[in-house]
Amino acid sequence: MDKGHAVYSFSIGFGVLLGMVMAGIVVSMWMSWKVPFMLAATPNSVLVPLFLFTVKEVKMSFAELMLRKLYESGLEYR
């Protein structure tokens, strides 16, 4: 868990840094503050459908041992 949290935290900081650099370069080239936002949103047109069709939703409270046994027996917790 600690390694995953470290990677997640690093990715956030690196993404912010990369976004600021990208925005500065794009704004200096096209002289418009709107272009970086459009470029940053473009990958979502591919990533959102990919995420919706490939990622399996985790059942509520699946990490708890007793509820996991309930799920594995074929019942559902609501």
C-alpha positions in Angstrom: 0.0 0.0 0.0 2.8 2.4 0.8 4.4 1.9 -2.6 1.1 2.4 -4.4 0.5 5.6 -2.4 4.0 6.9 -3.2 3.5 6.3 -6.9 0.1 7.9 -6.8 1.4 11.0 -5.0 4.4 11.3 -7.3 2.1 11.0 -10.3 -0.1 13.9 -9.1 2.9 16.2 -8.6 4.5 15.2 -11.9 1.2 15.6 -13.7 0.7 19.1 -12.3 4.3 20.1 -13.3 3.9 18.6 -16.8 0.6 20.4 -17.2 2.0 23.8 -16.3 5.0 23.3 -18.6 2.7 22.2 -21.4 0.3 25.1 -20.9 3.1 27.6 -20.8 4.5 26.3 -24.1 1.1 26.1 -25.8 0.0 29.6 -24.7 3.3 31.1 -25.9 2.8 29.4 -29.3 -0.9 30.1 -29.9 -1.5 33.1 -27.6 -4.7 31.6 -26.3 -5.4 30.3 -22.8 -8.2 28.0 -24.2 -5.9 25.7 -26.3 -4.2 23.9 -23.3 -7.6 23.0 -21.9 -8.7 21.6 -25.2 -5.5 19.6 -25.6 -5.7 18.2 -22.0 -9.3 17.1 -22.6 -8.6 15.3 -25.9 -7.3 12.0 -24.4 -10.5 11.6 -22.4 -12.5 10.9 -25.6 -10.5 7.6 -25.8 -9.8 6.9 -22.1 -13.4 7.3 -20.7 -15.0 4.6 -23.0 -11.9 2.4 -22.5 -12.3 2.7 -18.8 -16.0 2.1 -18.8 -15.7 -1.2 -20.8 -12.5 -2.6 -19.2 -12.6 -1.8 -15.5 -14.8 -4.1 -13.4 -16.6 -2.3 -10.6 -15.7 -3.5 -7.1 -18.7 -4.7 -5.0 -19.5 -2.7 -1.9 -17.5 -3.8 1.2 -15.8 -6.6 -0.7 -12.6 -6.1 1.3 -14.4 -7.2 4.5 -13.9 -11.0 5.1 -17.5 -11.8 6.2 -19.0 -9.8 3.3 -16.6 -11.4 0.8 -17.8 -14.9 1.9 -21.4 -13.7 1.4 -20.6 -12.6 -2.1 -18.7 -15.8 -2.9 -21.8 -17.9 -1.7 -23.8 -16.1 -4.4 -25.7 -13.7 -2.2 -25.5 -9.9 -2.4 -25.2 -7.2 0.3 -27.3 -4.2 -0.1 
